[in-house]
Amino acid sequence: MYGTKNISFFNFQKEKIKIELNKGNIHADGKKPRTFFVINDPKNISVENTWTYKNGVGGGIYSINFYKDTNIEYLMFLIKQKYKNILN
């Protein structure tokens, strides 16, 4: 957590840790907030999940599964992107 903003959520499961990075919301008129997050994931290990609320606002997260053989340096590369996005 940075100030009052979450950087990521960790869901501990038996075989893996599921990491979720919040993208942010897209307003009904299509405008994105300044801190809207788009991940740079050259290895494509993240999965993008999106939804739309009843009021027309869209939301989304990136899910990353962390197994015991996952490259932790690459994982930190992805998490640092979100952290730097919040700082700007």
N, C-alpha and C positions, 0 to 999 in steps of 0.2 A: 504494500500500500504506500502510495506517495501522497502525503497530505490527506485529502478525502477521496482520492481516486484509486480504484483497484487496478493493479497491473495485470494480475492473473488470478485464476482460481485453480486449486489443486484438488482433484478427487482421487483419493487413494483406494485402489481396488486390489484384488488378490494377485493378479498377474501383471499389473501395470499401474502407472499414475497417469490419469487423464488431466491434461493442462488445457485450460480455456483462456483465451485472450479476447477481451471484448473489443469489437470493431467500433462500436458507437451506434448512434441512431441516425437515420436519414429522415428528414422531415417530410411531411406529406407533399410539400411543394417541390421536393427533390433536392433541397439544400442540405449540405453536409456541414456539421460543426467543424471548427478549426482543428479539433483533436481527433477527427475521424481517422481510424487506423486501417491501413492497407499493408499487409505483410509482404515482405520480400523473401520468398521461400523457394530457392532454386532446386532443392531436392524434393519438393512437393510432399512433405510429410504431414503438413497441416490439412485439415478438412474444414471447409467453410460452411457454416450453418446460418441461414437467414430466415427471417419471419417478418410478418406485417401485423401490427396491432390493429384493433378495430377502428382506431382514429386515423389510420393511414400511415402512421409512423413505422418505418422499418427498422429492424434491429438485426444484429448479427454477432457471431463469435467465430473464432478459429479454434478448433480442437486439435490437440497434439497428443498422441499416445506415447508415453515414455516407458519403454521396456528396459530390462537390465542390459541389453546390448545396444541401446540407443546411444548415438554419439552425443555426449553431454556438452561438448564445446559447440556443436551446431545448435543444440537446444538453447543454450545460453545466448547464442547469436540471435535467435528468434525472439527470446524474451527481452533482450536489451533493446530491440527495435521498438517494442511497445513502451518500454521505460523512456526512451529518448523521445517518443511521440508525445508523451505526457509532459515532458519538460518544456517542449516548444510552445 
